[in-house]
Amino acid sequence: MMLFVVLFPILSGLLIPLLSTKSGKVRDGFVVLSTGLTLLVMLLCAFTGFGSSVRVPLVGLSFTMDGFRAIYGTIVCFMWFVSAMLSPQYFLHHHNLGRYYAFFLLCQGFTAGVFLSADLYTTFLFFELMSIGSYVWVAQEETEGALSAGKTYLAIAVLGGLVTLMGLFLLEHLTGTLVIAQLQSACAAVTDRSTLWAAAICILVGFGAKAGMFPLHIWLPKAHPVAPAPASALLSGVLTKAGIFGVLMITAQILPGEHGWGYLMLILGCITMVLGALIAVFSVNLKHIFACSSLSQIGFILVGVSMICLLGHHNALAANGTVLYMMNHSLVKLVLFLFAGVVYLNTHALDLNEIRGFGRGKPLLHIIYLIGAGSLAGIPGLCGYISKTLVHESIVEYIAESGSFAITAVEWLFLFSGGLTTAYLTKVYVALFWQKPAASAHPVKGWGTPLTVAALCIAAIVLPVLGLLPHSLAERLTLLTLDFTGGHDFHHQVHYLAWVNLKGVVISVGIGLAVYFLFIARVLIRGKGDSVTYRSIWPAWLSLEDSLYVPLCRKGFRLLKLICRTVCDLPDAVILLLRRTVLRPTRETVNPHPHSRRVRFLSRHHGRSLEEVSDNLATSLEAAKRLEGSLSFSLLMACLGLCAVLVFVVIYVFC
């Protein structure tokens, strides 16, 4: 069943070109049925195949089923199924749908392969396939912005993958294994800790880049707004969690309990958390706001990962909260990006100035947005409140344990970033559901087909279910993941509605409302009534890509060209210097015979003139030279070389 979950979507994606000749409804139905069948098999596998493993001997792939993999394999299949339900209406008049749907299904198999992998060889293979396949989503629209974002996305993915591969080589050299279940004991026995750290940092680069971790986050705010909404939901909700999967693996299996690693994750998490929230506050594009929100939420998750490492045997709150935060973010972004897709397919715009007032008179859409936004902001009764409370209380626990003022500052950054989350979600809420539509806007009555409405409702209903059943459902799910995350069970029951836990969300919501009314409403919003204008004053020079990475790459390329030119010209310079100083030109020898000895020899034996023999010989040599430069000759030589290698291998093995 695990192989079915991985291979069936891949085979279905390969069949999409055969369905291109059929009607669009046949292809759409095939995609929905394929993702639905994969979800059913994944659920069956999670319930009946717990603890099992499977290995494909010919290619060395191996998969396993534990608590974390069962949960995230199910989330992957669930999100693909719901996204497929929205796709028929969203792509009603789009082009190149055969290409999109093919890579849509291929990436489902690749992503499932990442989360179900039992060793890092399998993880890395499917991780790179997932990264390359999802490039098509980013560049799907083929606009200038989409192609530019695609280049950034692909560059970060390829460079990160190469660095990760180098880290895996180092790790395998140090431990002798890449099996994830064996890494903790193998890494504990490594005496060369500095090299182990180097391997961990290299592996972090690739996974951190996919997660959207600072300073490798530059692809995320560019890729999400230009990708189609169903693809954006998967990019934000699932593919970033594939990066977090790697970060968790390093934290729990390679460097467990290393406080230095915990502090590194804490610093990177805090920067990512605050930076993403700040950019979202200033943005006026709906999908760009949600994309920067993903960046910020990844920072929250990284803070939880750092607490898993720093708290050691007392990390129950952090371990359970981090996994639940991952689940909440995946499901919330499914709701919000599909919501953005509904807005776009009805208005063909994403700028708040053009879509304001769209949600007025649409109560179901109103409720769906409030569920997604409320869960992201951590409102009680929703999944986000449970996860954010657990991570926040883990920080409070570490403050009590360490007594550090710096960790107290981290807590306030956590609450402040939560307040910014409330602020930018409130900005979107007021713009879409309370302000009057623009004068040029056309009224929209039916905002979605029954399949689209069903997709949004199915995506949204999970959040209050998890939030209202924290002990009987949410905690039971996260307890299944402790073996993978290196976490521990709760020592006591968490009273989520106690004031000590409610206080954090009250502070965050208070900060958020203050930011909205004192800054956003006064500085970023101009005018009243029909003349309201949203503006962004975020300075362009703060873009890391444009202000740092691109100039750095250009200067590096110029330096590389200078070095190569110097290396190439150095022998000529040395020879010229020697000719001017030490060497003396020799006398030119005059050949009394204008033809070579070979020509004279052939002329004497064949009785032909020297000129005729010379012409024939030159023609033969030219033909031989062309033959040597041809592809056929190269293939023949390669074949002979392979045959020679095979002969030597046979002699070495059997003789």
MARKE-808339 format. One record per residue (C-alpha): x, y, z. Coordinates in Angstrom, 2 decimals. Example, Ala and Ser with C-alpha at 12.3 -4.5 7.8 and 13.67 -1.06 7.14 Angstrom:
<rs>
{{12.30,-4.50,7.80}}
{{13.67,-1.06,7.14}}
</rs>
This chain:
<rs>
{{0.00,0.00,0.00}}
{{2.93,2.37,0.67}}
{{4.25,1.69,-2.82}}
{{0.76,2.34,-4.20}}
{{0.60,5.75,-2.46}}
{{3.96,6.69,-4.00}}
{{3.76,5.07,-7.44}}
{{0.07,5.33,-8.38}}
{{0.03,9.17,-8.62}}
{{3.25,9.02,-10.66}}
{{1.75,6.52,-13.10}}
{{-1.47,8.57,-13.23}}
{{0.54,11.67,-14.08}}
{{2.23,9.82,-16.93}}
{{-1.20,8.91,-18.30}}
{{-2.39,12.53,-18.42}}
{{-0.95,13.17,-21.94}}
{{-3.08,10.26,-23.21}}
{{-6.18,12.02,-21.84}}
{{-5.34,15.33,-23.53}}
{{-7.31,14.20,-26.57}}
{{-10.38,13.65,-24.39}}
{{-12.70,16.34,-23.06}}
{{-11.65,18.49,-20.13}}
{{-14.29,16.91,-17.90}}
{{-12.80,13.44,-18.43}}
{{-9.35,14.69,-17.46}}
{{-10.64,16.63,-14.45}}
{{-12.62,13.63,-13.24}}
{{-9.60,11.37,-13.67}}
{{-7.44,13.68,-11.53}}
{{-10.07,13.93,-8.76}}
{{-10.62,10.15,-8.76}}
{{-6.88,9.43,-8.73}}
{{-6.22,11.70,-5.76}}
{{-9.30,10.39,-3.95}}
{{-8.25,6.76,-4.43}}
{{-4.74,7.57,-3.21}}
{{-6.22,9.21,-0.08}}
{{-8.32,6.10,0.65}}
{{-5.34,3.77,0.28}}
{{-3.23,6.06,2.47}}
{{-5.87,5.99,5.21}}
{{-6.05,2.20,4.97}}
{{-2.26,2.00,5.13}}
{{-2.12,4.31,8.17}}
{{-4.65,2.20,10.08}}
{{-3.48,-1.28,9.10}}
{{0.18,-0.96,8.14}}
{{1.48,0.88,11.20}}
{{5.08,-0.13,11.91}}
{{5.65,-1.86,8.57}}
{{8.46,-1.23,6.09}}
{{9.05,-2.03,2.45}}
{{12.20,-1.97,0.34}}
{{12.55,-1.93,-3.46}}
{{15.72,-3.99,-4.01}}
{{16.61,-3.03,-7.58}}
{{16.87,0.70,-6.91}}
{{17.46,0.67,-3.14}}
{{14.37,2.68,-2.19}}
{{12.91,2.03,1.26}}
{{9.73,3.25,2.95}}
{{8.32,2.88,6.45}}
{{5.12,3.69,8.30}}
{{5.27,5.25,11.77}}
{{3.15,7.87,13.50}}
{{4.66,10.95,11.90}}
{{4.65,9.42,8.42}}
{{1.09,8.17,8.81}}
{{-0.13,11.65,9.78}}
{{1.76,13.60,7.14}}
{{1.21,11.03,4.42}}
{{-2.51,11.43,5.09}}
{{-2.25,15.24,5.09}}
{{-0.40,15.13,1.74}}
{{-3.08,12.97,0.11}}
{{-5.91,14.97,1.70}}
{{-4.54,18.31,0.48}}
{{-3.99,16.99,-3.04}}
{{-7.54,15.65,-3.16}}
{{-9.09,18.93,-1.98}}
{{-6.92,20.97,-4.37}}
{{-7.98,18.70,-7.23}}
{{-11.63,19.41,-6.35}}
{{-11.12,23.16,-6.79}}
{{-9.04,22.85,-9.97}}
{{-11.83,22.28,-12.56}}
{{-13.45,25.66,-11.91}}
{{-10.16,27.49,-11.35}}
{{-8.64,26.27,-14.64}}
{{-11.81,26.58,-16.71}}
{{-10.22,28.88,-19.30}}
{{-6.52,28.27,-18.69}}
{{-3.96,26.89,-21.12}}
{{-1.43,24.03,-20.88}}
{{-3.64,22.09,-18.47}}
{{-2.27,18.74,-19.59}}
{{1.19,19.83,-18.45}}
{{-0.11,21.20,-15.16}}
{{-2.16,18.12,-14.25}}
{{0.68,15.77,-15.20}}
{{3.10,17.47,-12.83}}
{{0.33,17.91,-10.25}}
{{0.02,14.13,-9.95}}
{{3.74,13.45,-10.36}}
{{4.53,15.77,-7.47}}
{{1.98,14.03,-5.27}}
{{3.92,10.79,-5.65}}
{{7.26,12.54,-5.16}}
{{6.06,14.34,-2.01}}
{{4.57,11.16,-0.56}}
{{7.93,9.51,-1.22}}
{{9.67,12.17,0.88}}
{{7.42,11.74,3.92}}
{{7.28,7.92,3.75}}
{{11.02,7.44,3.18}}
{{12.96,5.26,5.61}}
{{16.47,6.40,4.66}}
{{18.03,9.63,3.49}}
{{18.92,8.21,0.09}}
{{15.20,7.77,-0.66}}
{{14.41,11.12,0.99}}
{{16.94,12.99,-1.12}}
{{15.90,11.35,-4.39}}
{{12.21,12.17,-3.99}}
{{13.00,15.58,-2.48}}
{{14.88,16.63,-5.61}}
{{12.23,15.18,-7.91}}
{{9.61,17.10,-5.94}}
{{11.59,20.33,-6.24}}
{{12.14,20.03,-9.99}}
{{8.57,18.89,-10.69}}
{{7.00,21.73,-8.70}}
{{8.94,24.27,-10.80}}
{{6.26,23.75,-13.45}}
{{3.62,25.01,-10.99}}
{{5.53,28.24,-10.41}}
{{6.10,28.91,-14.12}}
{{2.65,27.64,-15.22}}
{{1.26,31.04,-16.26}}
{{4.41,31.79,-18.34}}
{{4.24,35.49,-17.52}}
{{7.39,37.51,-16.93}}
{{6.84,37.40,-13.16}}
{{6.15,33.65,-13.20}}
{{9.28,32.87,-15.21}}
{{11.40,35.11,-12.96}}
{{10.00,33.45,-9.83}}
{{10.58,30.06,-11.45}}
{{14.25,30.86,-12.04}}
{{14.69,31.89,-8.42}}
{{12.83,28.81,-7.19}}
{{14.86,26.45,-9.36}}
{{18.18,28.09,-8.49}}
{{17.54,27.81,-4.75}}
{{16.30,24.21,-5.14}}
{{19.27,23.04,-7.22}}
{{21.95,24.79,-5.17}}
{{20.35,23.66,-1.92}}
{{20.13,20.11,-3.23}}
{{23.82,20.05,-4.17}}
{{24.86,21.27,-0.73}}
{{22.56,18.72,0.92}}
{{24.08,15.94,-1.19}}
{{27.54,16.95,0.02}}
{{26.24,16.77,3.61}}
{{24.81,13.30,3.01}}
{{28.18,12.12,1.69}}
{{29.83,13.43,4.85}}
{{27.18,11.87,7.08}}
{{27.44,8.46,5.42}}
{{31.23,8.61,5.67}}
{{31.03,9.37,9.40}}
{{28.26,6.95,10.41}}
{{28.24,4.28,7.71}}
{{24.46,4.51,7.36}}
{{21.71,6.75,6.00}}
{{18.82,4.80,7.54}}
{{16.92,7.37,9.60}}
{{16.07,4.94,12.42}}
{{19.78,4.13,12.90}}
{{21.14,7.67,12.74}}
{{20.73,8.64,16.40}}
{{22.86,5.79,17.76}}
{{25.33,6.05,14.88}}
{{25.79,9.82,15.31}}
{{26.18,9.45,19.09}}
{{29.23,7.26,18.45}}
{{30.92,9.82,16.16}}
{{33.94,11.42,17.86}}
{{34.59,14.03,15.17}}
{{31.77,16.35,16.18}}
{{32.94,19.29,14.05}}
{{32.63,17.20,10.86}}
{{29.23,15.94,12.02}}
{{28.16,19.56,12.50}}
{{29.43,20.37,9.01}}
{{27.31,17.54,7.60}}
{{24.26,18.76,9.53}}
{{24.72,22.35,8.29}}
{{25.02,21.17,4.68}}
{{21.87,19.05,4.99}}
{{20.09,22.00,6.61}}
{{20.79,24.22,3.60}}
{{18.66,22.16,1.21}}
{{15.84,21.41,3.62}}
{{15.85,24.91,5.10}}
{{15.65,26.43,1.63}}
{{12.57,24.36,0.81}}
{{11.00,25.27,4.17}}
{{11.50,28.98,3.45}}
{{13.91,29.57,6.32}}
{{15.85,32.84,6.47}}
{{18.13,33.65,4.60}}
{{17.08,31.12,1.92}}
{{13.46,32.31,1.89}}
{{13.67,34.52,-1.21}}
{{11.80,32.11,-3.49}}
{{8.72,31.90,-1.28}}
{{7.25,35.45,-1.53}}
{{7.87,35.38,-5.31}}
{{6.59,31.89,-6.15}}
{{3.29,31.77,-4.26}}
{{1.62,34.85,-5.80}}
{{2.37,33.79,-9.41}}
{{1.49,30.09,-9.08}}
{{-2.12,28.94,-9.55}}
{{-4.05,28.93,-6.27}}
{{-4.36,25.11,-5.97}}
{{-0.60,24.85,-6.49}}
{{0.07,27.68,-4.01}}
{{-1.90,25.78,-1.36}}
{{0.38,22.78,-1.87}}
{{3.58,24.82,-2.10}}
{{2.80,26.54,1.19}}
{{1.02,23.76,3.02}}
{{3.01,20.67,2.06}}
{{6.27,21.38,0.24}}
{{7.51,23.69,2.98}}
{{6.77,20.89,5.48}}
{{9.02,18.60,3.46}}
{{11.77,21.04,4.44}}
{{10.66,20.98,8.08}}
{{10.72,17.16,7.86}}
{{14.47,17.40,7.18}}
{{15.04,19.97,9.92}}
{{13.23,17.76,12.44}}
{{15.27,14.77,11.31}}
{{18.54,16.64,11.91}}
{{17.36,17.92,15.30}}
{{16.05,14.60,16.61}}
{{18.31,12.05,14.91}}
{{21.68,13.66,14.06}}
{{22.24,16.31,16.76}}
{{19.75,15.47,19.54}}
{{20.22,17.52,22.68}}
{{22.92,19.76,21.16}}
{{22.22,23.17,22.67}}
{{24.31,24.91,20.01}}
{{22.03,23.50,17.35}}
{{18.97,24.51,19.37}}
{{20.17,28.11,19.62}}
{{20.94,28.19,15.89}}
{{17.37,27.07,15.12}}
{{16.05,29.61,17.62}}
{{17.89,32.53,16.00}}
{{16.90,31.55,12.45}}
{{13.34,30.90,13.58}}
{{12.96,34.29,15.27}}
{{14.28,36.18,12.23}}
{{12.02,34.22,9.86}}
{{9.02,34.65,12.16}}
{{9.29,38.43,12.50}}
{{10.43,39.16,8.92}}
{{7.57,37.28,7.26}}
{{4.96,38.96,9.48}}
{{6.37,42.43,8.81}}
{{6.35,41.98,5.03}}
{{2.78,40.66,5.17}}
{{1.63,43.75,7.10}}
{{2.94,46.02,4.33}}
{{1.71,43.95,1.35}}
{{-1.46,44.71,-0.62}}
{{-1.60,41.55,-2.78}}
{{-3.83,38.83,-1.29}}
{{-1.66,35.85,-2.23}}
{{1.54,37.75,-1.37}}
{{0.12,38.36,2.12}}
{{-0.61,34.66,2.52}}
{{2.84,33.76,1.13}}
{{4.64,36.04,3.60}}
{{2.37,34.63,6.28}}
{{3.74,31.18,5.41}}
{{7.24,32.54,5.84}}
{{6.34,33.84,9.29}}
{{4.61,30.61,10.33}}
{{7.66,28.58,9.33}}
{{9.55,30.77,11.81}}
{{7.07,29.84,14.55}}
{{7.60,26.16,13.74}}
{{11.40,26.55,13.83}}
{{11.11,28.13,17.27}}
{{9.20,25.03,18.34}}
{{11.93,22.82,16.84}}
{{14.56,24.73,18.82}}
{{12.62,24.16,22.04}}
{{12.54,20.40,21.31}}
{{16.32,20.48,21.31}}
{{16.86,22.90,24.21}}
{{14.38,21.38,26.67}}
{{15.74,17.84,26.35}}
{{13.73,15.36,28.44}}
{{11.21,18.11,29.32}}
{{10.22,18.83,25.71}}
{{6.70,17.35,25.76}}
{{5.04,20.72,25.15}}
{{7.46,21.64,22.36}}
{{7.37,18.28,20.58}}
{{3.59,17.94,20.57}}
{{3.07,21.62,19.83}}
{{5.50,21.72,16.91}}
{{3.90,18.80,15.08}}
{{0.42,20.20,15.73}}
{{1.62,23.61,14.49}}
{{2.82,21.95,11.27}}
{{-0.55,20.26,10.82}}
{{-2.43,23.48,11.55}}
{{-0.36,25.51,9.09}}
{{-0.82,22.93,6.33}}
{{-4.60,22.86,6.77}}
{{-4.93,26.64,7.22}}
{{-3.00,27.39,4.05}}
{{-5.17,24.92,2.19}}
{{-8.20,26.96,3.28}}
{{-6.69,30.41,2.69}}
{{-5.09,29.77,-0.69}}
{{-8.20,28.04,-2.01}}
{{-10.13,31.06,-0.70}}
{{-7.72,33.29,-2.64}}
{{-8.35,31.11,-5.69}}
{{-12.10,31.70,-5.39}}
{{-11.50,35.45,-5.15}}
{{-9.23,35.40,-8.21}}
{{-11.45,33.28,-10.45}}
{{-14.38,35.64,-9.74}}
{{-12.56,38.99,-9.93}}
{{-9.40,38.16,-11.95}}
{{-7.50,40.32,-9.47}}
{{-5.61,39.95,-6.20}}
{{-4.86,43.57,-5.25}}
{{-6.85,44.62,-2.19}}
{{-7.79,47.85,-3.95}}
{{-9.52,45.85,-6.71}}
{{-11.08,43.02,-4.69}}
{{-12.30,44.96,-1.65}}
{{-15.89,44.24,-0.76}}
{{-15.92,40.94,-2.68}}
{{-17.04,38.92,0.37}}
{{-20.04,41.08,1.25}}
{{-23.26,39.11,1.10}}
{{-21.49,35.75,1.04}}
{{-21.99,34.26,4.53}}
{{-20.50,30.82,3.80}}
{{-17.34,32.36,2.36}}
{{-17.29,34.68,5.38}}
{{-17.33,31.74,7.79}}
{{-14.68,29.81,5.85}}
{{-12.29,32.76,5.93}}
{{-12.86,33.33,9.65}}
{{-12.09,29.67,10.38}}
{{-8.81,29.78,8.45}}
{{-7.73,33.20,9.69}}
{{-8.83,32.50,13.27}}
{{-6.86,29.26,13.38}}
{{-3.77,31.01,12.00}}
{{-4.11,33.78,14.59}}
{{-4.58,31.26,17.42}}
{{-8.20,31.97,18.39}}
{{-9.58,29.50,21.00}}
{{-11.78,26.74,19.64}}
{{-9.57,26.17,16.60}}
{{-6.51,24.00,15.99}}
{{-4.16,26.97,15.81}}
{{-4.88,27.94,19.41}}
{{-3.85,24.50,20.70}}
{{-0.60,24.42,18.72}}
{{0.38,28.02,19.45}}
{{-0.36,27.58,23.16}}
{{1.84,24.49,23.41}}
{{4.80,26.14,21.65}}
{{4.40,29.34,23.68}}
{{4.27,27.43,26.97}}
{{7.41,25.52,25.97}}
{{9.21,28.88,25.68}}
{{7.86,29.87,29.10}}
{{9.09,26.55,30.48}}
{{12.59,27.15,29.10}}
{{12.61,30.65,30.59}}
{{11.90,29.13,34.00}}
{{14.62,26.53,33.44}}
{{17.34,28.83,32.10}}
{{16.43,32.20,33.63}}
{{17.79,33.85,30.49}}
{{16.74,37.38,29.55}}
{{17.36,36.51,25.88}}
{{14.73,33.76,26.00}}
{{12.30,36.24,27.58}}
{{12.94,38.48,24.57}}
{{12.17,35.48,22.33}}
{{8.81,35.08,24.09}}
{{7.92,38.69,23.39}}
{{9.01,38.33,19.77}}
{{6.72,35.28,19.60}}
{{3.78,37.28,20.98}}
{{4.59,40.31,18.82}}
{{4.73,38.18,15.65}}
{{1.42,36.62,16.65}}
{{0.04,40.14,16.97}}
{{1.27,41.02,13.47}}
{{-0.47,37.86,12.23}}
{{-3.73,39.16,13.67}}
{{-3.08,42.58,12.13}}
{{-2.57,41.51,8.51}}
{{-5.41,38.98,8.68}}
{{-7.67,41.74,10.02}}
{{-6.59,43.97,7.12}}
{{-7.67,41.31,4.62}}
{{-10.89,40.62,6.53}}
{{-11.97,44.28,6.66}}
{{-11.06,44.85,3.00}}
{{-12.97,41.85,1.65}}
{{-15.99,41.62,3.93}}
{{-16.70,45.09,5.33}}
{{-15.53,47.74,2.91}}
{{-17.63,48.76,-0.07}}
{{-16.63,47.36,-3.48}}
{{-14.78,49.58,-5.90}}
{{-16.98,51.53,-8.29}}
{{-15.62,49.56,-11.27}}
{{-16.25,46.17,-9.65}}
{{-19.00,43.94,-11.01}}
{{-21.29,42.22,-8.49}}
{{-20.74,38.46,-8.14}}
{{-23.61,36.26,-7.00}}
{{-22.61,32.60,-7.31}}
{{-18.96,32.46,-6.30}}
{{-18.31,28.75,-6.77}}
{{-19.52,25.50,-8.24}}
{{-20.79,22.77,-5.86}}
{{-17.43,20.99,-6.15}}
{{-15.55,24.19,-5.24}}
{{-17.83,24.90,-2.28}}
{{-17.41,21.30,-1.10}}
{{-13.62,21.60,-1.34}}
{{-13.55,24.72,0.83}}
{{-15.94,23.28,3.39}}
{{-14.02,19.99,3.67}}
{{-10.76,21.88,4.11}}
{{-12.18,24.21,6.78}}
{{-14.11,21.72,8.91}}
{{-10.97,19.92,10.11}}
{{-9.68,22.98,12.00}}
{{-12.54,23.38,14.52}}
{{-12.74,19.60,14.95}}
{{-9.10,19.46,16.07}}
{{-9.50,22.63,18.12}}
{{-12.58,21.47,20.01}}
{{-11.15,18.02,20.77}}
{{-7.65,18.82,22.05}}
{{-7.25,15.89,24.45}}
{{-9.24,13.19,22.69}}
{{-8.01,13.88,19.14}}
{{-5.24,16.48,18.67}}
{{-2.95,15.24,21.43}}
{{-3.50,11.60,20.51}}
{{-2.33,12.33,17.00}}
{{0.79,14.17,18.12}}
{{1.70,11.47,20.64}}
{{2.13,9.08,17.70}}
{{4.94,11.27,16.33}}
{{7.22,11.39,19.39}}
{{9.54,8.62,18.18}}
{{10.42,10.66,15.10}}
{{10.63,14.09,16.77}}
{{12.54,12.88,19.83}}
{{9.79,14.17,22.11}}
{{8.34,12.94,25.38}}
{{4.85,12.34,26.71}}
{{2.94,14.93,28.75}}
{{3.74,14.83,32.46}}
{{0.41,16.46,33.27}}
{{-2.75,17.45,31.46}}
{{-2.71,20.85,29.77}}
{{-5.68,23.07,30.70}}
{{-6.02,25.04,27.50}}
{{-8.77,27.37,28.71}}
{{-6.95,28.34,31.92}}
{{-6.02,32.02,32.14}}
{{-2.30,31.23,32.15}}
{{-2.72,29.80,28.63}}
{{-5.34,32.26,27.40}}
{{-3.13,35.17,28.41}}
{{-0.78,34.64,25.48}}
{{-3.48,34.84,22.82}}
{{-5.06,37.85,24.54}}
{{-1.74,39.70,24.40}}
{{-1.18,38.77,20.75}}
{{-4.68,39.78,19.68}}
{{-4.32,43.06,21.61}}
{{-1.03,43.80,19.84}}
{{-2.60,42.92,16.50}}
{{-5.59,45.21,16.95}}
{{-3.31,48.02,18.10}}
{{-1.10,47.57,15.01}}
{{-4.15,47.57,12.75}}
{{-5.90,50.64,14.17}}
{{-2.80,52.69,15.00}}
{{-0.60,51.87,12.02}}
{{-2.35,50.04,9.16}}
{{-5.58,52.08,9.28}}
{{-3.69,55.37,9.68}}
{{-0.59,54.88,7.50}}
{{-1.26,52.12,4.97}}
{{-4.91,52.96,4.22}}
{{-5.89,56.27,2.63}}
{{-9.36,57.69,2.05}}
{{-12.82,56.56,3.13}}
{{-15.84,54.89,1.59}}
{{-15.50,54.28,-2.15}}
{{-12.14,56.05,-2.32}}
{{-10.24,53.76,0.08}}
{{-6.73,52.98,-1.15}}
{{-4.33,50.41,0.26}}
{{-0.68,51.18,-0.22}}
{{2.61,49.49,0.54}}
{{5.64,51.46,1.72}}
{{7.96,48.46,2.14}}
{{11.32,49.62,0.67}}
{{12.51,47.68,-2.36}}
{{16.14,47.78,-1.20}}
{{15.26,45.40,1.64}}
{{14.94,42.56,-0.87}}
{{17.78,40.13,-0.14}}
{{17.67,38.77,-3.67}}
{{17.99,42.12,-5.46}}
{{20.25,43.88,-2.96}}
{{22.56,41.02,-1.94}}
{{22.32,37.72,-3.80}}
{{22.12,38.96,-7.40}}
{{24.98,41.53,-7.03}}
{{27.04,38.94,-5.15}}
{{26.54,36.37,-7.90}}
{{27.46,38.90,-10.58}}
{{30.64,39.92,-8.79}}
{{31.49,36.28,-8.14}}
{{31.02,35.48,-11.82}}
{{33.28,38.38,-12.82}}
{{35.92,37.22,-10.36}}
{{35.67,33.68,-11.72}}
{{36.12,34.95,-15.28}}
{{39.17,36.96,-14.19}}
{{40.70,33.91,-12.50}}
{{40.06,31.68,-15.52}}
{{41.46,34.30,-17.88}}
{{44.56,34.64,-15.71}}
{{45.10,30.88,-15.57}}
{{44.66,30.56,-19.33}}
{{47.01,33.46,-20.16}}
{{49.69,32.56,-17.63}}
{{51.48,29.89,-19.77}}
{{51.60,32.27,-22.74}}
{{53.05,35.00,-20.53}}
{{55.72,32.65,-19.15}}
{{56.70,31.47,-22.64}}
{{56.86,35.03,-23.92}}
{{59.02,36.03,-20.95}}
{{61.38,33.12,-21.57}}
{{61.70,33.99,-25.26}}
{{62.59,37.56,-24.35}}
{{65.19,36.58,-21.74}}
{{66.61,33.05,-21.87}}
{{65.59,31.34,-25.08}}
{{67.08,32.21,-28.46}}
{{65.35,31.53,-31.78}}
{{66.88,28.59,-33.70}}
{{67.86,28.77,-37.32}}
{{65.12,27.76,-39.66}}
{{66.00,24.53,-41.46}}
{{65.31,24.55,-45.15}}
{{63.84,21.32,-46.47}}
{{65.33,20.70,-49.92}}
{{62.43,18.46,-50.74}}
{{58.98,20.15,-50.78}}
{{57.21,16.78,-50.28}}
{{57.40,14.56,-47.23}}
{{59.23,11.28,-47.10}}
{{55.93,9.38,-47.07}}
{{54.86,11.05,-50.33}}
{{58.19,10.33,-51.99}}
{{58.09,6.70,-50.80}}
{{54.56,6.14,-52.15}}
{{55.45,7.85,-55.42}}
{{58.43,5.55,-56.02}}
{{56.49,2.34,-55.25}}
{{53.29,3.20,-57.15}}
{{54.84,4.93,-60.09}}
{{52.78,8.10,-59.70}}
{{53.78,11.72,-59.64}}
{{54.55,13.43,-56.35}}
{{51.66,15.91,-56.76}}
{{49.10,13.17,-57.41}}
{{50.23,11.10,-54.41}}
{{50.25,14.23,-52.20}}
{{46.65,15.13,-53.18}}
{{45.37,11.57,-52.58}}
{{47.07,11.37,-49.20}}
{{45.67,14.75,-48.10}}
{{42.15,13.65,-49.12}}
{{42.46,10.40,-47.12}}
{{43.75,12.18,-44.04}}
{{40.89,14.73,-44.21}}
{{38.31,11.92,-44.46}}
{{39.84,10.13,-41.48}}
{{39.78,13.35,-39.47}}
{{36.09,13.88,-40.21}}
{{35.36,10.27,-39.26}}
{{37.09,10.67,-35.91}}
{{34.99,13.77,-35.15}}
{{31.65,12.19,-36.00}}
{{29.06,11.00,-33.48}}
{{29.04,7.47,-34.92}}
{{32.76,7.09,-34.36}}
{{32.42,8.42,-30.80}}
{{29.63,5.95,-30.04}}
{{31.70,3.13,-31.52}}
{{34.68,4.04,-29.36}}
{{32.44,4.32,-26.27}}
{{31.00,0.89,-27.01}}
{{34.46,-0.61,-27.40}}
{{35.51,1.03,-24.15}}
{{32.50,-0.40,-22.29}}
{{33.22,-3.84,-23.72}}
{{36.82,-3.58,-22.54}}
{{35.69,-2.54,-19.05}}
{{33.23,-5.45,-18.98}}
{{35.96,-7.90,-19.96}}
{{38.25,-6.62,-17.21}}
{{35.41,-6.82,-14.64}}
{{34.64,-10.43,-15.65}}
{{38.33,-11.36,-15.43}}
{{38.63,-9.64,-12.03}}
{{35.53,-11.36,-10.59}}
{{35.93,-14.88,-11.96}}
{{39.68,-15.22,-12.31}}
</rs>
